[in-house]
Amino acid sequence: MNWYSQLTHLIMDFYREDPTELGALQPLQACKLSRRWGVLRVECPDRQTADRLAQVGDLLREPVAEMRLSQYINILVRGTLVASLPVHVPKLKT
């Protein structure tokens, strides 16, 4: 199985009941996702796609925080950082 498609699938499934938000995240399907050292890397094919994802950063943050996938989301184009979004994971109540 392709790890990139698994991460994309997880994020898209989070919004499966809301077609408006799901539509806003469509550019994510053109990107490659990977995760390492607390950072979710979103490698986009072009600057336009990266800018569109940066604009809907809150939609990316919510599922990443809920599933505790990473602490930061870095959006890149050909290895160049376009945006870095911090993910605030709520503390567990004990």
Biopython code that builds the backbone (N, CA, C, O; Angstrom):
import numpy as np
from Bio.PDB.StructureBuilder import StructureBuilder

atoms = [
    (1, "MET", "N", (0.836, -1.194, 0.000)),
    (1, "MET", "CA", (0.000, 0.000, 0.000)),
    (1, "MET", "C", (0.874, 1.249, 0.000)),
    (1, "MET", "O", (1.975, 1.258, 0.551)),
    (2, "ASN", "N", (0.372, 2.276, -0.615)),
    (2, "ASN", "CA", (1.094, 3.534, -0.698)),
    (2, "ASN", "C", (0.839, 4.357, 0.559)),
    (2, "ASN", "O", (-0.300, 4.716, 0.854)),
    (3, "TRP", "N", (1.912, 4.654, 1.300)),
    (3, "TRP", "CA", (1.787, 5.398, 2.554)),
    (3, "TRP", "C", (1.211, 6.788, 2.316)),
    (3, "TRP", "O", (0.415, 7.274, 3.120)),
    (4, "TYR", "N", (1.607, 7.436, 1.216)),
    (4, "TYR", "CA", (1.094, 8.769, 0.922)),
    (4, "TYR", "C", (-0.426, 8.741, 0.798)),
    (4, "TYR", "O", (-1.114, 9.597, 1.353)),
    (5, "SER", "N", (-0.942, 7.769, 0.079)),
    (5, "SER", "CA", (-2.383, 7.718, -0.127)),
    (5, "SER", "C", (-3.112, 7.393, 1.174)),
    (5, "SER", "O", (-4.260, 7.802, 1.345)),
    (6, "GLN", "N", (-2.481, 6.673, 2.087)),
    (6, "GLN", "CA", (-3.106, 6.391, 3.376)),
    (6, "GLN", "C", (-3.303, 7.672, 4.177)),
    (6, "GLN", "O", (-4.375, 7.886, 4.742)),
    (7, "LEU", "N", (-2.291, 8.522, 4.234)),
    (7, "LEU", "CA", (-2.420, 9.783, 4.968)),
    (7, "LEU", "C", (-3.458, 10.693, 4.326)),
    (7, "LEU", "O", (-4.267, 11.304, 5.024)),
    (8, "THR", "N", (-3.438, 10.783, 3.010)),
    (8, "THR", "CA", (-4.424, 11.597, 2.302)),
    (8, "THR", "C", (-5.822, 11.056, 2.568)),
    (8, "THR", "O", (-6.755, 11.816, 2.827)),
    (9, "HIS", "N", (-5.954, 9.750, 2.502)),
    (9, "HIS", "CA", (-7.248, 9.104, 2.726)),
    (9, "HIS", "C", (-7.768, 9.379, 4.145)),
    (9, "HIS", "O", (-8.959, 9.636, 4.323)),
    (10, "LEU", "N", (-6.897, 9.329, 5.143)),
    (10, "LEU", "CA", (-7.296, 9.617, 6.518)),
    (10, "LEU", "C", (-7.855, 11.031, 6.655)),
    (10, "LEU", "O", (-8.893, 11.236, 7.284)),
    (11, "ILE", "N", (-7.165, 11.998, 6.067)),
    (11, "ILE", "CA", (-7.597, 13.396, 6.174)),
    (11, "ILE", "C", (-8.891, 13.619, 5.411)),
    (11, "ILE", "O", (-9.793, 14.292, 5.910)),
    (12, "MET", "N", (-8.997, 13.069, 4.215)),
    (12, "MET", "CA", (-10.216, 13.248, 3.416)),
    (12, "MET", "C", (-11.414, 12.559, 4.077)),
    (12, "MET", "O", (-12.524, 13.091, 4.043)),
    (13, "ASP", "N", (-11.205, 11.395, 4.671)),
    (13, "ASP", "CA", (-12.301, 10.690, 5.340)),
    (13, "ASP", "C", (-12.840, 11.457, 6.542)),
    (13, "ASP", "O", (-14.007, 11.310, 6.903)),
    (14, "PHE", "N", (-12.003, 12.265, 7.153)),
    (14, "PHE", "CA", (-12.435, 13.066, 8.297)),
    (14, "PHE", "C", (-13.586, 13.991, 7.905)),
    (14, "PHE", "O", (-14.448, 14.297, 8.729)),
    (15, "TYR", "N", (-13.600, 14.435, 6.644)),
    (15, "TYR", "CA", (-14.617, 15.377, 6.164)),
    (15, "TYR", "C", (-15.626, 14.732, 5.211)),
    (15, "TYR", "O", (-16.299, 15.448, 4.469)),
    (16, "ARG", "N", (-15.748, 13.428, 5.210)),
    (16, "ARG", "CA", (-16.615, 12.754, 4.241)),
    (16, "ARG", "C", (-18.081, 13.166, 4.347)),
    (16, "ARG", "O", (-18.820, 13.035, 3.371)),
    (17, "GLU", "N", (-18.517, 13.657, 5.496)),
    (17, "GLU", "CA", (-19.919, 14.048, 5.680)),
    (17, "GLU", "C", (-20.177, 15.504, 5.310)),
    (17, "GLU", "O", (-21.330, 15.932, 5.278)),
    (18, "ASP", "N", (-19.126, 16.272, 5.031)),
    (18, "ASP", "CA", (-19.286, 17.691, 4.706)),
    (18, "ASP", "C", (-18.689, 17.972, 3.326)),
    (18, "ASP", "O", (-17.480, 18.171, 3.205)),
    (19, "PRO", "N", (-19.530, 17.989, 2.283)),
    (19, "PRO", "CA", (-19.018, 18.151, 0.911)),
    (19, "PRO", "C", (-18.326, 19.490, 0.664)),
    (19, "PRO", "O", (-17.433, 19.567, -0.179)),
    (20, "THR", "N", (-18.715, 20.539, 1.375)),
    (20, "THR", "CA", (-18.085, 21.845, 1.186)),
    (20, "THR", "C", (-16.627, 21.807, 1.630)),
    (20, "THR", "O", (-15.738, 22.235, 0.894)),
    (21, "GLU", "N", (-16.385, 21.298, 2.829)),
    (21, "GLU", "CA", (-15.018, 21.217, 3.344)),
    (21, "GLU", "C", (-14.203, 20.188, 2.564)),
    (21, "GLU", "O", (-13.011, 20.382, 2.327)),
    (22, "LEU", "N", (-14.842, 19.112, 2.173)),
    (22, "LEU", "CA", (-14.157, 18.099, 1.371)),
    (22, "LEU", "C", (-13.710, 18.682, 0.032)),
    (22, "LEU", "O", (-12.615, 18.383, -0.446)),
    (23, "GLY", "N", (-14.552, 19.507, -0.565)),
    (23, "GLY", "CA", (-14.201, 20.165, -1.826)),
    (23, "GLY", "C", (-13.039, 21.127, -1.672)),
    (23, "GLY", "O", (-12.210, 21.254, -2.573)),
    (24, "ALA", "N", (-12.973, 21.809, -0.525)),
    (24, "ALA", "CA", (-11.875, 22.748, -0.281)),
    (24, "ALA", "C", (-10.537, 22.022, -0.162)),
    (24, "ALA", "O", (-9.486, 22.609, -0.416)),
    (25, "LEU", "N", (-10.576, 20.751, 0.223)),
    (25, "LEU", "CA", (-9.342, 19.973, 0.383)),
    (25, "LEU", "C", (-8.965, 19.151, -0.848)),
    (25, "LEU", "O", (-8.006, 18.381, -0.791)),
    (26, "GLN", "N", (-9.682, 19.290, -1.944)),
    (26, "GLN", "CA", (-9.382, 18.530, -3.162)),
    (26, "GLN", "C", (-7.938, 18.696, -3.644)),
    (26, "GLN", "O", (-7.365, 17.725, -4.139)),
    (27, "PRO", "N", (-7.314, 19.889, -3.524)),
    (27, "PRO", "CA", (-5.913, 20.012, -3.965)),
    (27, "PRO", "C", (-4.963, 19.061, -3.232)),
    (27, "PRO", "O", (-3.880, 18.761, -3.733)),
    (28, "LEU", "N", (-5.362, 18.589, -2.055)),
    (28, "LEU", "CA", (-4.520, 17.676, -1.285)),
    (28, "LEU", "C", (-4.260, 16.372, -2.043)),
    (28, "LEU", "O", (-3.225, 15.737, -1.842)),
    (29, "GLN", "N", (-5.180, 15.975, -2.902)),
    (29, "GLN", "CA", (-5.026, 14.722, -3.642)),
    (29, "GLN", "C", (-3.910, 14.792, -4.683)),
    (29, "GLN", "O", (-3.426, 13.756, -5.139)),
    (30, "ALA", "N", (-3.500, 15.991, -5.060)),
    (30, "ALA", "CA", (-2.407, 16.142, -6.024)),
    (30, "ALA", "C", (-1.042, 16.153, -5.333)),
    (30, "ALA", "O", (-0.006, 16.181, -5.997)),
    (31, "CYS", "N", (-1.046, 16.132, -4.001)),
    (31, "CYS", "CA", (0.195, 16.255, -3.229)),
    (31, "CYS", "C", (0.616, 14.908, -2.646)),
    (31, "CYS", "O", (-0.192, 13.990, -2.506)),
    (32, "LYS", "N", (1.902, 14.817, -2.310)),
    (32, "LYS", "CA", (2.436, 13.639, -1.631)),
    (32, "LYS", "C", (2.601, 13.987, -0.156)),
    (32, "LYS", "O", (3.172, 15.023, 0.187)),
    (33, "LEU", "N", (2.101, 13.120, 0.704)),
    (33, "LEU", "CA", (2.195, 13.341, 2.135)),
    (33, "LEU", "C", (3.144, 12.337, 2.761)),
    (33, "LEU", "O", (3.166, 11.163, 2.390)),
    (34, "SER", "N", (3.930, 12.820, 3.720)),
    (34, "SER", "CA", (4.789, 11.937, 4.502)),
    (34, "SER", "C", (4.886, 12.514, 5.909)),
    (34, "SER", "O", (4.596, 13.688, 6.142)),
    (35, "ARG", "N", (5.301, 11.662, 6.834)),
    (35, "ARG", "CA", (5.335, 12.080, 8.232)),
    (35, "ARG", "C", (6.643, 11.616, 8.847)),
    (35, "ARG", "O", (7.036, 10.458, 8.710)),
    (36, "ARG", "N", (7.321, 12.554, 9.538)),
    (36, "ARG", "CA", (8.586, 12.209, 10.183)),
    (36, "ARG", "C", (8.915, 13.242, 11.244)),
    (36, "ARG", "O", (8.752, 14.441, 11.020)),
    (37, "TRP", "N", (9.380, 12.782, 12.402)),
    (37, "TRP", "CA", (9.824, 13.641, 13.486)),
    (37, "TRP", "C", (8.784, 14.699, 13.863)),
    (37, "TRP", "O", (9.130, 15.859, 14.084)),
    (38, "GLY", "N", (7.541, 14.310, 13.934)),
    (38, "GLY", "CA", (6.494, 15.226, 14.368)),
    (38, "GLY", "C", (6.079, 16.243, 13.325)),
    (38, "GLY", "O", (5.402, 17.219, 13.647)),
    (39, "VAL", "N", (6.478, 16.027, 12.071)),
    (39, "VAL", "CA", (6.130, 16.964, 10.995)),
    (39, "VAL", "C", (5.425, 16.203, 9.874)),
    (39, "VAL", "O", (5.916, 15.183, 9.390)),
    (40, "LEU", "N", (4.272, 16.716, 9.477)),
    (40, "LEU", "CA", (3.567, 16.193, 8.312)),
    (40, "LEU", "C", (3.996, 17.036, 7.122)),
    (40, "LEU", "O", (3.706, 18.231, 7.065)),
    (41, "ARG", "N", (4.689, 16.415, 6.172)),
    (41, "ARG", "CA", (5.165, 17.115, 4.970)),
    (41, "ARG", "C", (4.157, 16.940, 3.851)),
    (41, "ARG", "O", (3.780, 15.820, 3.507)),
    (42, "VAL", "N", (3.724, 18.058, 3.287)),
    (42, "VAL", "CA", (2.802, 18.043, 2.154)),
    (42, "VAL", "C", (3.569, 18.609, 0.966)),
    (42, "VAL", "O", (3.742, 19.823, 0.856)),
    (43, "GLU", "N", (4.024, 17.739, 0.086)),
    (43, "GLU", "CA", (4.820, 18.136, -1.088)),
    (43, "GLU", "C", (3.873, 18.334, -2.266)),
    (43, "GLU", "O", (3.309, 17.374, -2.792)),
    (44, "CYS", "N", (3.704, 19.594, -2.676)),
    (44, "CYS", "CA", (2.758, 19.944, -3.739)),
    (44, "CYS", "C", (3.466, 20.057, -5.088)),
    (44, "CYS", "O", (4.652, 20.382, -5.139)),
    (45, "PRO", "N", (2.748, 19.792, -6.179)),
    (45, "PRO", "CA", (3.366, 19.846, -7.503)),
    (45, "PRO", "C", (3.644, 21.267, -7.990)),
    (45, "PRO", "O", (4.539, 21.474, -8.810)),
    (46, "ASP", "N", (2.886, 22.248, -7.495)),
    (46, "ASP", "CA", (3.102, 23.634, -7.928)),
    (46, "ASP", "C", (2.697, 24.613, -6.823)),
    (46, "ASP", "O", (2.052, 24.243, -5.842)),
    (47, "ARG", "N", (3.094, 25.866, -7.016)),
    (47, "ARG", "CA", (2.855, 26.901, -6.009)),
    (47, "ARG", "C", (1.361, 27.182, -5.819)),
    (47, "ARG", "O", (0.920, 27.456, -4.703)),
    (48, "GLN", "N", (0.595, 27.115, -6.886)),
    (48, "GLN", "CA", (-0.840, 27.390, -6.804)),
    (48, "GLN", "C", (-1.532, 26.382, -5.875)),
    (48, "GLN", "O", (-2.360, 26.764, -5.049)),
    (49, "THR", "N", (-1.200, 25.128, -6.011)),
    (49, "THR", "CA", (-1.775, 24.092, -5.151)),
    (49, "THR", "C", (-1.363, 24.314, -3.701)),
    (49, "THR", "O", (-2.186, 24.187, -2.794)),
    (50, "ALA", "N", (-0.097, 24.643, -3.479)),
    (50, "ALA", "CA", (0.398, 24.890, -2.126)),
    (50, "ALA", "C", (-0.308, 26.087, -1.491)),
    (50, "ALA", "O", (-0.667, 26.040, -0.315)),
    (51, "ASP", "N", (-0.509, 27.149, -2.254)),
    (51, "ASP", "CA", (-1.196, 28.329, -1.729)),
    (51, "ASP", "C", (-2.643, 28.020, -1.369)),
    (51, "ASP", "O", (-3.153, 28.506, -0.359)),
    (52, "ARG", "N", (-3.302, 27.215, -2.192)),
    (52, "ARG", "CA", (-4.692, 26.842, -1.899)),
    (52, "ARG", "C", (-4.774, 26.028, -0.609)),
    (52, "ARG", "O", (-5.705, 26.209, 0.176)),
    (53, "LEU", "N", (-3.820, 25.140, -0.385)),
    (53, "LEU", "CA", (-3.817, 24.357, 0.849)),
    (53, "LEU", "C", (-3.475, 25.216, 2.063)),
    (53, "LEU", "O", (-4.025, 25.008, 3.144)),
    (54, "ALA", "N", (-2.577, 26.173, 1.892)),
    (54, "ALA", "CA", (-2.237, 27.066, 2.998)),
    (54, "ALA", "C", (-3.451, 27.900, 3.416)),
    (54, "ALA", "O", (-3.617, 28.210, 4.595)),
    (55, "GLN", "N", (-4.293, 28.260, 2.453)),
    (55, "GLN", "CA", (-5.492, 29.044, 2.758)),
    (55, "GLN", "C", (-6.501, 28.245, 3.577)),
    (55, "GLN", "O", (-7.237, 28.818, 4.380)),
    (56, "VAL", "N", (-6.541, 26.957, 3.385)),
    (56, "VAL", "CA", (-7.474, 26.112, 4.147)),
    (56, "VAL", "C", (-6.719, 25.338, 5.235)),
    (56, "VAL", "O", (-7.043, 24.189, 5.536)),
    (57, "GLY", "N", (-5.724, 25.979, 5.807)),
    (57, "GLY", "CA", (-4.887, 25.350, 6.826)),
    (57, "GLY", "C", (-5.658, 24.824, 8.021)),
    (57, "GLY", "O", (-5.303, 23.786, 8.581)),
    (58, "ASP", "N", (-6.715, 25.530, 8.421)),
    (58, "ASP", "CA", (-7.503, 25.068, 9.560)),
    (58, "ASP", "C", (-8.177, 23.730, 9.274)),
    (58, "ASP", "O", (-8.344, 22.906, 10.173)),
    (59, "LEU", "N", (-8.563, 23.518, 8.015)),
    (59, "LEU", "CA", (-9.166, 22.233, 7.651)),
    (59, "LEU", "C", (-8.140, 21.105, 7.712)),
    (59, "LEU", "O", (-8.492, 19.958, 7.985)),
    (60, "LEU", "N", (-6.887, 21.425, 7.463)),
    (60, "LEU", "CA", (-5.824, 20.421, 7.583)),
    (60, "LEU", "C", (-5.480, 20.152, 9.046)),
    (60, "LEU", "O", (-5.224, 19.013, 9.436)),
    (61, "ARG", "N", (-5.479, 21.211, 9.847)),
    (61, "ARG", "CA", (-5.071, 21.091, 11.249)),
    (61, "ARG", "C", (-5.991, 20.176, 12.058)),
    (61, "ARG", "O", (-5.523, 19.351, 12.842)),
    (62, "GLU", "N", (-7.300, 20.329, 11.861)),
    (62, "GLU", "CA", (-8.249, 19.617, 12.721)),
    (62, "GLU", "C", (-8.080, 18.099, 12.697)),
    (62, "GLU", "O", (-7.933, 17.505, 13.765)),
    (63, "PRO", "N", (-8.094, 17.441, 11.536)),
    (63, "PRO", "CA", (-7.923, 15.981, 11.572)),
    (63, "PRO", "C", (-6.527, 15.556, 12.030)),
    (63, "PRO", "O", (-6.372, 14.522, 12.679)),
    (64, "VAL", "N", (-5.519, 16.349, 11.693)),
    (64, "VAL", "CA", (-4.154, 16.020, 12.114)),
    (64, "VAL", "C", (-4.050, 16.087, 13.637)),
    (64, "VAL", "O", (-3.397, 15.246, 14.254)),
    (65, "ALA", "N", (-4.692, 17.084, 14.240)),
    (65, "ALA", "CA", (-4.687, 17.210, 15.699)),
    (65, "ALA", "C", (-5.501, 16.095, 16.352)),
    (65, "ALA", "O", (-5.058, 15.496, 17.332)),
    (66, "GLU", "N", (-6.677, 15.817, 15.818)),
    (66, "GLU", "CA", (-7.544, 14.783, 16.398)),
    (66, "GLU", "C", (-6.891, 13.406, 16.356)),
    (66, "GLU", "O", (-7.031, 12.621, 17.295)),
    (67, "MET", "N", (-6.182, 13.113, 15.276)),
    (67, "MET", "CA", (-5.528, 11.807, 15.140)),
    (67, "MET", "C", (-4.093, 11.818, 15.658)),
    (67, "MET", "O", (-3.405, 10.797, 15.628)),
    (68, "ARG", "N", (-3.648, 12.983, 16.133)),
    (68, "ARG", "CA", (-2.295, 13.146, 16.680)),
    (68, "ARG", "C", (-1.215, 12.660, 15.708)),
    (68, "ARG", "O", (-0.298, 11.930, 16.083)),
    (69, "LEU", "N", (-1.353, 13.085, 14.458)),
    (69, "LEU", "CA", (-0.410, 12.667, 13.419)),
    (69, "LEU", "C", (0.898, 13.440, 13.470)),
    (69, "LEU", "O", (1.954, 12.885, 13.164)),
    (70, "SER", "N", (0.847, 14.720, 13.854)),
    (70, "SER", "CA", (2.071, 15.521, 13.877)),
    (70, "SER", "C", (1.866, 16.776, 14.710)),
    (70, "SER", "O", (0.754, 17.089, 15.134)),
    (71, "GLN", "N", (2.974, 17.492, 14.936)),
    (71, "GLN", "CA", (2.930, 18.757, 15.663)),
    (71, "GLN", "C", (2.963, 19.947, 14.713)),
    (71, "GLN", "O", (2.549, 21.047, 15.076)),
    (72, "TYR", "N", (3.455, 19.728, 13.504)),
    (72, "TYR", "CA", (3.531, 20.782, 12.483)),
    (72, "TYR", "C", (3.128, 20.211, 11.133)),
    (72, "TYR", "O", (3.302, 19.022, 10.867)),
    (73, "ILE", "N", (2.589, 21.077, 10.288)),
    (73, "ILE", "CA", (2.303, 20.726, 8.901)),
    (73, "ILE", "C", (3.151, 21.648, 8.039)),
    (73, "ILE", "O", (2.976, 22.866, 8.078)),
    (74, "ASN", "N", (4.060, 21.087, 7.269)),
    (74, "ASN", "CA", (4.882, 21.870, 6.350)),
    (74, "ASN", "C", (4.384, 21.649, 4.930)),
    (74, "ASN", "O", (4.304, 20.515, 4.457)),
    (75, "ILE", "N", (4.050, 22.740, 4.257)),
    (75, "ILE", "CA", (3.600, 22.678, 2.869)),
    (75, "ILE", "C", (4.765, 23.126, 2.001)),
    (75, "ILE", "O", (5.285, 24.228, 2.174)),
    (76, "LEU", "N", (5.178, 22.269, 1.063)),
    (76, "LEU", "CA", (6.362, 22.528, 0.251)),
    (76, "LEU", "C", (6.073, 22.386, -1.238)),
    (76, "LEU", "O", (5.143, 21.693, -1.650)),
    (77, "VAL", "N", (6.905, 23.069, -2.038)),
    (77, "VAL", "CA", (6.908, 22.905, -3.490)),
    (77, "VAL", "C", (8.349, 22.630, -3.888)),
    (77, "VAL", "O", (9.220, 23.480, -3.706)),
    (78, "ARG", "N", (8.601, 21.445, -4.432)),
    (78, "ARG", "CA", (9.956, 21.018, -4.827)),
    (78, "ARG", "C", (10.977, 21.234, -3.706)),
    (78, "ARG", "O", (12.090, 21.695, -3.956)),
    (79, "GLY", "N", (10.598, 20.903, -2.484)),
    (79, "GLY", "CA", (11.497, 21.007, -1.346)),
    (79, "GLY", "C", (11.584, 22.378, -0.714)),
    (79, "GLY", "O", (12.229, 22.527, 0.324)),
    (80, "THR", "N", (10.952, 23.394, -1.305)),
    (80, "THR", "CA", (10.976, 24.750, -0.763)),
    (80, "THR", "C", (9.743, 24.973, 0.105)),
    (80, "THR", "O", (8.613, 24.763, -0.337)),
    (81, "LEU", "N", (9.972, 25.399, 1.338)),
    (81, "LEU", "CA", (8.880, 25.610, 2.283)),
    (81, "LEU", "C", (8.013, 26.792, 1.860)),
    (81, "LEU", "O", (8.518, 27.892, 1.636)),
    (82, "VAL", "N", (6.712, 26.561, 1.754)),
    (82, "VAL", "CA", (5.748, 27.601, 1.404)),
    (82, "VAL", "C", (5.028, 28.072, 2.657)),
    (82, "VAL", "O", (4.812, 29.270, 2.841)),
    (83, "ALA", "N", (4.653, 27.122, 3.524)),
    (83, "ALA", "CA", (3.952, 27.460, 4.763)),
    (83, "ALA", "C", (4.242, 26.397, 5.813)),
    (83, "ALA", "O", (4.393, 25.217, 5.499)),
    (84, "SER", "N", (4.316, 26.837, 7.063)),
    (84, "SER", "CA", (4.465, 25.932, 8.193)),
    (84, "SER", "C", (3.334, 26.231, 9.167)),
    (84, "SER", "O", (3.227, 27.340, 9.690)),
    (85, "LEU", "N", (2.501, 25.238, 9.403)),
    (85, "LEU", "CA", (1.326, 25.424, 10.245)),
    (85, "LEU", "C", (1.489, 24.623, 11.535)),
    (85, "LEU", "O", (1.621, 23.401, 11.484)),
    (86, "PRO", "N", (1.481, 25.292, 12.690)),
    (86, "PRO", "CA", (1.545, 24.537, 13.940)),
    (86, "PRO", "C", (0.216, 23.841, 14.206)),
    (86, "PRO", "O", (-0.851, 24.378, 13.909)),
    (87, "VAL", "N", (0.298, 22.656, 14.762)),
    (87, "VAL", "CA", (-0.897, 21.885, 15.111)),
    (87, "VAL", "C", (-0.945, 21.823, 16.631)),
    (87, "VAL", "O", (-0.014, 21.334, 17.271)),
    (88, "HIS", "N", (-2.018, 22.314, 17.194)),
    (88, "HIS", "CA", (-2.164, 22.294, 18.649)),
    (88, "HIS", "C", (-3.023, 21.100, 19.035)),
    (88, "HIS", "O", (-4.218, 21.057, 18.745)),
    (89, "VAL", "N", (-2.403, 20.144, 19.687)),
    (89, "VAL", "CA", (-3.109, 18.945, 20.114)),
    (89, "VAL", "C", (-3.647, 19.201, 21.516)),
    (89, "VAL", "O", (-2.885, 19.541, 22.421)),
    (90, "PRO", "N", (-4.963, 19.040, 21.702)),
    (90, "PRO", "CA", (-5.508, 19.255, 23.039)),
    (90, "PRO", "C", (-4.958, 18.229, 24.024)),
    (90, "PRO", "O", (-4.748, 17.067, 23.677)),
    (91, "LYS", "N", (-4.730, 18.671, 25.242)),
    (91, "LYS", "CA", (-4.199, 17.785, 26.279)),
    (91, "LYS", "C", (-5.270, 16.788, 26.712)),
    (91, "LYS", "O", (-6.459, 17.104, 26.757)),
    (92, "LEU", "N", (-4.825, 15.598, 27.023)),
    (92, "LEU", "CA", (-5.744, 14.578, 27.513)),
    (92, "LEU", "C", (-6.138, 14.885, 28.953)),
    (92, "LEU", "O", (-5.310, 15.317, 29.756)),
    (93, "LYS", "N", (-7.394, 14.661, 29.267)),
    (93, "LYS", "CA", (-7.851, 14.825, 30.649)),
    (93, "LYS", "C", (-7.594, 13.521, 31.382)),
    (93, "LYS", "O", (-7.930, 12.441, 30.895)),
    (94, "THR", "N", (-6.997, 13.634, 32.557)),
    (94, "THR", "CA", (-6.713, 12.416, 33.326)),
    (94, "THR", "C", (-7.504, 12.393, 34.597)),
    (94, "THR", "O", (-7.395, 11.445, 35.374)),
]
sb = StructureBuilder()
sb.init_structure("model")
sb.init_model(0)
sb.init_chain("A")
sb.init_seg("    ")
for serial, (resi, resn, name, xyz) in enumerate(atoms, 1):
    if name == "N":
        sb.init_residue(resn, " ", resi, " ")
    sb.init_atom(name, np.array(xyz, "f"), 0.0, 1.0, " ", f" {name:<3s}", serial, name[0])
structure = sb.get_structure()
